[in-house]
Amino acid sequence: MDHRPFVISAQPDGVVAVAGELDLYTAPELREQLRATVCGDAERLVVDLREVTFMDSSGLAAIFTAWRSAGALDKELVVVADDDAVRRPLSLAAMDELVPVLDSEEFALRRVLTARR
């Protein structure tokens, strides 16, 4: 397993990129960043998980909480994931039935912008 350091990068346009292992120890940091982004000025939230090497139920919970908060503020949350290490937990938890899970950030941004029109 690839042990990259856990890193979160948040952009003003609502893109939150995550790298490394998303687990019990790192999920609280992501939860806080997602909360801040949802409450910020961006009209949408794109959670980019393409550099995540592992995700457990704590990571799923952080994303679900952000999705619920975004919906309450009439904002859309989209996940970008292209690796089975992330897509599989989302699918097993049936979160991919609630939250759009896309393969590329560019496509996610276009989808969200189109939905707003």
C-alpha positions as CSV (number, residue, x, y, z in Angstrom):
1,M,0.0,0.0,0.0
2,D,1.2,3.5,-0.9
3,H,1.8,5.5,2.3
4,R,1.6,9.1,1.1
5,P,1.2,11.9,3.7
6,F,-2.3,13.0,4.2
7,V,-2.9,16.4,2.5
8,I,-6.0,18.5,1.8
9,S,-6.0,21.3,-0.7
10,A,-9.0,23.6,-0.8
11,Q,-9.6,26.0,-3.7
12,P,-11.9,29.1,-3.6
13,D,-14.0,27.5,-6.4
14,G,-15.2,24.7,-4.1
15,V,-12.7,22.0,-5.1
16,V,-11.3,20.1,-2.2
17,A,-8.5,17.7,-3.2
18,V,-7.5,15.0,-0.8
19,A,-4.3,12.8,-0.9
20,G,-3.2,9.9,1.2
21,E,-5.2,7.6,3.6
22,L,-8.6,8.8,4.6
23,D,-9.4,7.0,7.9
24,L,-10.3,7.4,11.5
25,Y,-7.3,9.6,12.2
26,T,-7.5,11.9,9.1
27,A,-11.3,12.1,8.5
28,P,-11.8,14.8,11.2
29,E,-9.5,17.2,9.3
30,L,-11.4,16.5,6.1
31,R,-14.8,16.9,7.8
32,E,-13.7,20.4,9.1
33,Q,-12.4,21.4,5.6
34,L,-15.6,20.3,3.9
35,R,-17.7,22.1,6.5
36,A,-15.8,25.3,5.9
37,T,-16.1,24.9,2.1
38,V,-19.8,24.1,2.3
39,C,-20.4,27.2,4.4
40,G,-18.2,29.4,2.1
41,D,-19.1,31.3,-1.0
42,A,-18.7,28.5,-3.5
43,E,-22.0,27.4,-5.1
44,R,-20.8,23.8,-5.4
45,L,-18.4,21.4,-3.8
46,V,-16.2,19.0,-5.7
47,V,-14.4,16.5,-3.5
48,D,-11.4,15.2,-5.5
49,L,-10.4,11.8,-4.1
50,R,-8.2,10.7,-7.0
51,E,-5.0,10.8,-4.8
52,V,-6.6,8.9,-1.9
53,T,-5.0,5.5,-1.4
54,F,-7.4,4.1,1.2
55,M,-10.8,5.1,2.6
56,D,-12.7,3.7,5.5
57,S,-16.1,4.4,7.0
58,S,-14.8,7.5,8.7
59,G,-14.1,9.0,5.3
60,L,-17.5,8.0,4.0
61,A,-19.1,9.7,7.0
62,A,-17.2,12.9,6.4
63,I,-18.4,13.0,2.8
64,F,-22.0,12.1,3.7
65,T,-22.1,14.8,6.3
66,A,-20.9,17.4,3.8
67,W,-23.3,16.2,1.2
68,R,-26.2,16.5,3.6
69,S,-25.0,20.0,4.7
70,A,-24.6,21.1,1.1
71,G,-28.1,20.0,0.2
72,A,-29.5,22.0,3.1
73,L,-27.9,25.1,1.6
74,D,-29.1,24.2,-2.0
75,K,-25.5,23.4,-3.1
76,E,-24.5,20.3,-5.0
77,L,-21.6,18.0,-3.9
78,V,-19.8,15.8,-6.4
79,V,-17.1,13.3,-5.7
80,V,-14.2,12.7,-8.2
81,A,-12.7,9.2,-7.9
82,D,-11.0,7.0,-10.4
83,D,-9.6,4.2,-8.2
84,D,-11.3,1.1,-6.9
85,A,-9.8,1.8,-3.4
86,V,-12.2,4.7,-3.2
87,R,-15.0,3.8,-5.6
88,R,-15.7,0.5,-4.0
89,P,-16.4,1.7,-0.4
90,L,-18.6,4.4,-1.9
91,S,-20.5,1.7,-3.9
92,L,-20.7,-0.8,-1.0
93,A,-22.2,2.0,1.3
94,A,-24.6,2.9,-1.6
95,M,-23.3,6.5,-1.4
96,D,-22.9,6.5,-5.1
97,E,-26.7,6.4,-5.3
98,L,-26.8,9.7,-3.4
99,V,-23.7,11.5,-4.4
100,P,-22.6,11.7,-8.0
101,V,-19.2,10.0,-8.4
102,L,-17.3,11.0,-11.5
103,D,-13.9,10.1,-13.1
104,S,-12.5,13.6,-13.7
105,E,-12.5,17.0,-12.0
106,E,-13.1,18.8,-15.3
107,F,-16.3,16.7,-15.9
108,A,-17.4,17.3,-12.3
109,L,-17.0,21.0,-12.6
110,R,-19.0,21.1,-15.9
111,R,-21.7,18.9,-14.4
112,V,-22.2,21.1,-11.4
113,L,-22.1,24.3,-13.5
114,T,-24.7,22.9,-16.0
115,A,-27.0,21.8,-13.1
116,R,-27.0,25.4,-11.8
117,R,-28.3,26.9,-15.0
